[in-house]
Amino acid sequence: MHHHGYLWTGPKERFDQEALRRPPHPVPPPAGSRPELVQRYREVAAEFPAVDLPPLETAYWLIKPRSLVRGTWDEAKEAASWLGERLTEYAPRFASRTQGDTTQLPLLLNSAAERLDSKADVSLGFYLERPSYLSLALVTCSPNRTMPQLVCPVA
């Protein structure tokens, strides 16, 4: 078992494009459906695996391009440490000064390491100034607990 780290930051308007953050329905529109519905299904089916937006379900990071993996760790504490480094780096830009307070960071990182040790994923999100959004995720791989059928992006 190991863990992959993912980071996305960008305009809130782009983050809010939920159609690109969820996988297409497993069953395509039936024959005879409206052409615009079929076209939209095809677009989402093609774009979802390739777009860099954070998926609504954390495990789906595993089907995204390998280039989006920001780090891979065998140990949960190492992965949590990366998370702490990113939170410290972005804390001055948090829209909420309360969230930017890093005094509670050790508790958060211990909790993240515990979740990873139990084969769970960790996903955090924060509004940044301007309005932007920061998404951080640590995804357990080989296999993922919630979606064991997903293939690990890094062998």
N, C-alpha and C positions, 0 to 999 in steps of 0.2 A: 504494500500500500504506500502511496505517496500523495502529495498535495500540489496543486497548481495554483498560482496566484494570477489574478486578473485585475486590471485597473482601467476604468473608463472615466474620463471627465469631458464635459462638453456643455453646450447650451441646453438649458432645461427644455426648450421647445423640441429639440431633437430627442432628448430622453423620453419625452411624452409621446413619441410615435410608437404607441403600443402594438400596432399591427406588425411592426418589424421586430418586436421583442418577444413575440410568441410564435411557436412553430405552427405551420399550416395544419389544418385539420387532417387527421390520418386518411380520411376518405375524400377524394376530390369531388367537386360538384358533379352531379349526375349528368348524363348525356341530355342535351336539350336545354341545359341551364342558360340563363342570359349570358351573352358573350362577355359583358363587363365583369360578371362574377367569375367566369372561367379565367379571364385575363388576370384579374386580381389574385386569384388563387395561384396561378403560375408565377406571378411576380413575387408573392410572399414565399412560395416554395423555393424559388431561386435565391432570394435575398436573405432569408432568415439565417441560413448556415454561414453566409459570408459577411453579413453586416457586423460592425464592431460594437453595436449597441448591447448593453447588458440584457440577457434574456430574463423574462419574468420568473422562470424557474431556474435557479442557480446551476443545476447540473447540466443544463444545455450549453453552458460555456464549453463543455467538452467537444461539441461538434463545430465550434467556431474555428477559424484559421489558427494553425499552430503558432503563427507569428504574434498572436494576442496573448500568449502565455508569457507572463512577466517574471516567472521564476518557478522552480520545481524543487520540492524538499521531501526527503524521506521522513523527517521528524516534524511532528506537529509544532513543537516549540520553535523550530526554525521558521516555519511558515508564519506562525503568530508574530515572531520578531519582525519579519518583513511587513506584516500588517501594521505593527507599531511604528515602524520607520515611516511608512506612508502616511499614517495618521498624524504623526509629528510634523512631517513635511507640509501637509495641507492645512493643519490646524489654524494658522494665521489667516487663511482665506475663508474659513467657515462663516456662513451667514449668521449663525447663532454663536455668540461668545461662550455660552454654556457648553456647547458641543466642542468648542475649541480648547476647553480646559483639559489639559493632559494629566491632571492629578489622578483621575480615575483610570488612566490607561493600563496600569498593571492588572487591575481587576478584569478589564475587558479582554486583555491578551490572555490571561489565564483561562477565562471562559472560552475563548476561541480555541486555545490548545486542547482543552477538554472536549469540546465538540468535535474537533478533528480526530482526536484519539478514539472517539466513539464512532468514527467513520461518517460523521455528519459534515455538511458543508457550512461555510460561514459567509454571510453576505451582509455588507453594511453600505449605507448610502447617506450622503450629507449634501445639503444645499450649500453652495459656495456663493460668494458675492458675485454680482453682475447679471442676472441670475444664471448660475451654472450649477452643475450637479457632479458629484463625485461618487462613483460606484466602485467598491472594492469587494473582491470575492476570493475565497479560498475553497477550492473544489477537490474533494477526495477522489482519487482515481485508483483503478485496478482492484476491484470494481467500485463504482459509485453506489452508495447504499440505496438512494432513491431511484436511480435509473441504471441498473447494472448492465443493461443492453448497450449503453453508450460506450464507444471505443475510446480509449485513452489517446489524446492527441500527440503525446510524446512517448515513444517506445523506450 
